[in-house]
């Protein structure tokens, strides 16, 4: 699960979607759009990630990249953590790079999510 996506558009989903995702897994997707563009991340169809207080069990963590200079290392800054059954609003990135981290524990699994990336 996970991967790196370059370009203006793309789709991916949690492993097994629309069936239940696997327990005790961590997947990471890096999304890179061309310079001058901002990624828009939209969860489509459905979103079903175990509901818990402060999304501490299963979650999708959204990060954006910060870079002090063009060739400096990237720092990933957390934007938000998502869980539950309500389809999240589209995420408009502040820059051209976004990372999604999907973490699952061993308790309850859901059907997960599908993502569409546009600019």
C-alpha positions in Angstrom: 0.0 0.0 0.0 1.1 3.6 -0.5 3.3 5.1 -3.1 4.4 8.3 -4.8 2.2 10.2 -7.3 3.4 12.8 -9.7 1.4 14.9 -12.1 -1.8 16.8 -12.3 -4.3 14.0 -11.6 -4.6 10.6 -10.0 -6.6 8.2 -7.9 -5.8 5.7 -5.2 -7.6 3.9 -2.4 -7.0 2.2 1.0 -6.0 -1.4 0.6 -9.0 -3.7 -0.1 -11.4 -0.8 -0.8 -14.4 -1.1 -0.9 -14.0 -4.2 1.3 -12.6 -3.9 4.8 -9.0 -2.7 5.1 -6.4 -4.8 6.9 -5.6 -4.5 10.6 -2.3 -3.2 12.0 -1.1 -1.5 8.8 0.5 1.8 7.9 0.4 3.1 4.3 1.9 6.4 3.1 1.1 8.3 -0.1 3.3 11.2 -1.3 1.6 13.5 -3.8 3.7 15.8 -5.8 2.3 18.3 -8.4 4.3 20.5 -10.7 5.8 23.7 -9.4 3.2 26.5 -9.3 0.2 24.1 -8.8 -1.6 23.2 -5.6 -3.0 19.7 -5.0 -6.7 19.2 -4.2 -7.4 16.0 -2.4 -11.0 14.7 -2.6 -12.3 11.7 -0.8 -14.9 10.2 -3.2 -17.7 7.7 -2.9 -17.4 6.9 0.8 -15.2 7.3 3.9 -15.2 4.6 6.5 -12.4 4.7 9.0 -12.9 3.5 12.6 -14.4 6.2 14.8 -12.5 7.0 18.0 -11.8 9.9 20.3 -9.4 12.2 18.7 -9.0 9.7 15.9 -6.5 7.8 18.0 -7.1 4.3 16.6 -7.4 4.2 12.8 -6.9 7.4 11.0 -5.7 9.3 7.9 -3.1 11.9 8.8 -2.7 14.7 6.3 0.6 16.6 5.9 1.9 19.4 3.8 5.6 20.0 2.8 7.6 22.9 4.0 11.0 23.7 2.5 13.2 26.6 3.5 15.1 26.7 0.3 14.8 24.9 -3.1 17.4 22.3 -2.3 16.8 22.1 1.5 15.3 19.0 3.1 11.5 18.8 3.2 9.8 19.0 6.6 6.3 17.4 6.7 3.9 19.4 8.8 0.7 17.9 10.1 -2.5 19.5 8.9 -5.3 17.3 10.2 -6.3 13.8 11.3 -9.4 12.2 9.8 -11.5 9.2 10.9 -15.2 8.2 11.1 -17.9 7.7 8.5 -18.5 11.3 7.2 -17.0 12.1 3.9 -14.4 14.8 4.5 -14.4 18.1 2.7 -11.9 18.4 -0.2 -8.4 19.4 1.1 -6.8 22.3 -0.8 -3.1 22.1 -0.2 -1.1 25.3 0.4 1.7 24.0 -1.8 2.6 21.4 -4.4 3.4 18.5 -2.1 1.0 16.6 0.3 1.4 13.3 2.2 -1.4 11.0 3.5 -0.6 8.5 6.2 -3.2 5.8 6.8 -2.7 4.0 10.1 -4.8 1.0 11.4 -4.8 -0.9 14.6 -6.1 -4.4 15.4 -9.6 -3.5 16.7 -12.2 -2.4 14.2 -11.8 -2.2 10.4 -14.0 -0.3 7.9 -14.2 -0.2 4.2 -11.7 2.7 4.0 -11.6 5.4 1.3 -10.9 6.4 -2.2 -9.0 9.5 -3.1 -9.0 11.7 -6.3 -6.1 14.1 -6.7 -6.6 17.2 -9.0 -5.0 20.6 -9.2 
